[in-house]
Amino acid sequence: MQQTLRVPPSAPARLVVLARPTTGPTIRVALVQPGDITDAAARQAAGEALTASLAGQRPDLVAWGESSIGVDLTSHPEVTAALADLSRRVGADLLVNVDAPAASGDIYKSSVLIGPGGSLGAYRKVRLVPFGEYVPLRPLLGWITRHTKAAAQDRGRGSESVVLHAGAVVIGPLISVEATFSDLPRRDVQLGAQLLAYQSSTSTFQGSWAQPQLAGQVAVHAVEVGRPAVHAGLSGDSAAFDARGRELAWCPSTYRGVVVVSVPLGSQTTMYQRVGDWVLAVAVAIVVLAAVRSRR
């Protein structure tokens, strides 16, 4: 089976999609990358328009980037209904990302899976960015928000890892900076995740090395836990990797559009998956002992 590429006429030429022969089950994932759009309503509209263009292409899952929805879905059932209708028209579940105040006033970064019948479950971000999403010791350091772009209001912190079910496929959702942690995808796999799905928004670093670096981290975790992984960047870089970390698709930060890639669901049990961070501790110990022995 091969990857299917859909590129709008205005898209830049630099878009890499590697076709690899595969055996066994696959999932067709659409990565939506509308670009750096400040207005929340316009951002959501761009994601909806790109997703609507997938009608007839039969993806299994459509992944949007972080902060792709700017309203709380619980408080706005009409938005949930519109997304459910979009899911029905495209024939695929939508993995969107909500960054908006709830009715209680609290703000969470949440991955929400939307199917034809509505919400299928949600994951609240567990690891937050200091100052970007909360201010440590706010009573003492809160004055920073008057002079910087530090978070004016702390985001709420999720309490646990969650997996979501897109049809028969179990997805482990993770958000933004969580792509830099190894223990989180390991937990998702322990809960049964067959595919890791990362969502990010790195427009603060638009066009810099930070965007491809974050997307590249996803390949590392795919290898660590022996599961395929996709990364949907709101404005780049979006990418997909198989369970051995081999690149299946890459959309640079200059790309605007949607790409559909067939991701093999093959998996393997890795040493890191078996024993966790002890692998890293042993590796560091071996390097230190080798260095000491070499000096002697």
N, C-alpha and C positions, 0 to 999 in steps of 0.2 A: 504494500500500500504506500502511496506517496502523498506528500503534503500538497494542499491546494492553496494557491496564492491569489488574493484579490487585492489589487492595487488601484486606487483612484488615479485618473489621468494626471492630476497635479502632484502626485507623490514623487519624492526624490528617488533617484535611481539606486541609491545605496540601501538596499534591503536584501538581507541574506536569508534564504530559506533552503536548507539542505534536505534533499529527498533521500531517504534511506529505506532499503527493503526491510520490512518487518514481518514477524510472524506473531500470532496470538492477538488478543484483543487490543484495540486502540480506542482513544477518545478524541473526537474532533473538537478542538478548542479554538474559539475566536478571541483574539486579543485586540481590544478596542483602545486606540490611542488618539484622542481628539486634539491634544496639545495643551499649551499653557493658556487656560481661559479663566480669568479672574472671577467673572460674574457666575455665581452658582447656578442660576437658572439657565444661562447660556451654555454652561458646561454640561449640564444634564441633557439639554436639548441636542447638543452635538453628539453625546454618547448614544442617545436614542436614534438619531438619524443614521449614524454609522451602523448601529445594530439592525435597524430596519432594512438596510441594504443587503443583509445576509439571508433574507427570505428566499427560499428555494435552494440554498446551499447545504442545508441539513447539518449544521453543527450540533454537537451534543451539549456544549457549554459555552457561554459568552462571558468573558471576564473583563470587567471595567477596572480602572485604576482607583487609587485611594481618593477619598473626598469627592467622588463622582456624583453623589447625591447631597444636596444642601438643605434638605428638610427631613425632619424626623418622620419616618414612615408610619409609626404608630399613631401620631397626631394628624397625619395626612393620608387617610385611607384612599383618597382619590389618586394619589401618586402611586401607591401600591397597586391599585386597580389598573392604572395605565401601564405600569411595568409588567403586570401579569398578562395584559392584552398583547404587549410587545413580545413577551415570551411565547405566547400562543401563536402569533403570526410567524415568528422565526422558527418555532419548533424546537426551542432549546431553553434550558434554565439559564437565568442571568445571575451572575455573581457581581453584585454592585457593592458600593462602599458608602456608608452614611457618616457624615460629620456635621451634626446639627444638634441644637438644644432639644432635649426631650420635654415633655409636658412638665416634668419636675424641675426643669431648669438645668439639669445635669447634661453634660456633653460627653458622648462616647464616640470613639472611632470604631465602627462596626462593619464587618463583612456580612452581607445579607444575601441569602440565596432566594431568588424569586422564580416561581414556576407558573404555569398557566392558572393555577388555583390560588396564587398569592404567595405569601412568605413560607419558605420551607425550613427556616432556621437561621440563626445568626451567631456570629462570634464577635465578642468585644475584645479589642486590643489589650493585651496583657502588659507588654513592655512599652513604656512611653518615653518620649524624647525629653530630657531635661531642658527646661526653658522654652523649647519649641512647643511642647504640649502640656507642660506644667512647670511651675516655679518651685524648686526645692526651698523649704523654709520661707514660704511666702510672707509670713508676718515680718521677717527680717529683710528679705530680698525683693519684696514686691515692688519697691520703687524702681526696679530695673525696667518694668513694663512701660514707664513713662518716657524712657529714653531709647528703648530698643523695640524690636519686634517680638519680644518674649510674650508668651501666652498671657493674654489679659485675664482668661479664666482657665483654671485647671481642667483638663480632660479627666473623665472618670476612668478608672482602671478595671479591666476585666479580671475575673477571679480564676478562670480555668481555661484549659485548652478545649476546643470543640471541633468535632468533625461534622460535615454537612453531606447530605445524600442527594446527588444529582442523578436521578434514575438509579441504576445499579452501581454507579461509581461513587466511592467514598472520597470526599475532598477534605484536605487539611488546610484551612485558610490561615494566612498570616499577613501582617500589615507592616509595610514600610521598614523601619529600623529593625523589626523582628527578623529580617533577612540576614542580620549579622550574628544571630544566635544559633547555636547548634542544638541546644536541648529542646527548643520548641518544636522543630519538625520531628525530632525523635519521639516526643510525647504524642504528636498527631499520629505517627505510624503505630505507636502502641495502642492507640484508640481505633486503628483499622484503616487509616488513610491510605488510599491507593495513588493519589495524586496530590502534590503540594501546590497550592495556588496562592501566590504572593500578589499583593496589591500595593502600589506606592504612588506618591506624588512628590517629586523632587524638583519642582519648578524653581525653588530658591537657588538651585544649582544648575539651572538650565544651560545646556551646552558645555558643562564642565566634565571633568573626569569622574565626578561623583556618581553620575547617572549610570554609565556602563559598569562602574565598579559594583554598585548595588545589585544590578542585574546579574553580574558575573558571580556574585556570592551565592545565588540560587543554584548554580551548577555544582558548587562545592557541597551544598547540603543534599542535593540529589544523590551524589556519590556517597556521602556519609551514611545516609539511611537507606540507600538502594531503592529509591522511588523517583519516578519522573516528576518534573516540576515546571511550572509556568510562572511568568512574572508579567503582570499587566501594569505598565507605567502610564500614568495619566498623560504625561508629556514626554515620555521616554525614560530609559530604554526598556522596551518590552522584549521578552525572550522566552524560549521554550527549550527544555533539555530532557533527554531520556534518563533512565535510571543509572546510567554510567557517566552522566555528565556531558554527553555529546550534544552539541548544539543542533537544534532542529529549526529554529527560527530566531531572527534578531531584527528588531526595528529600532534604528537609531533615534536620537532625540529630534532629528529633523523630519522624521516621518509623521505624516498625519493620515490616519485611515484605520483599516481593520485587516488583520491577516488571520487566516484559518490554517491551523496546523494539526496534522494527525499525530498524536502523542501515544507511543506504545505504552501499555500499562504493565509491562514486564517489571518484576521486582526481584530483589535478592536480599537475604539477611546478611548484614554487614557486621564486622567486629564492633564498630561503634554502636550499632543498634543493640548488640548483645550486652555490652558492658558500660556504655556511656562514656563520660568524661575521663574515666580511667585510661582510655586509649591515649588521650592527649597528655595526661600526667606521665604515663610510661614513656611516651615518645620524647618528652622534654627531659626526663631523667636519663634516657639513653644518650641524648645529644650532650648533656652536661658531663656524663661519665666519659664519653668519648673525647670531649674537649680536655678534661682533666688528664686523661691517660696520654693524650697526644702531647700535652705540655711537659709531662714527666719524661 
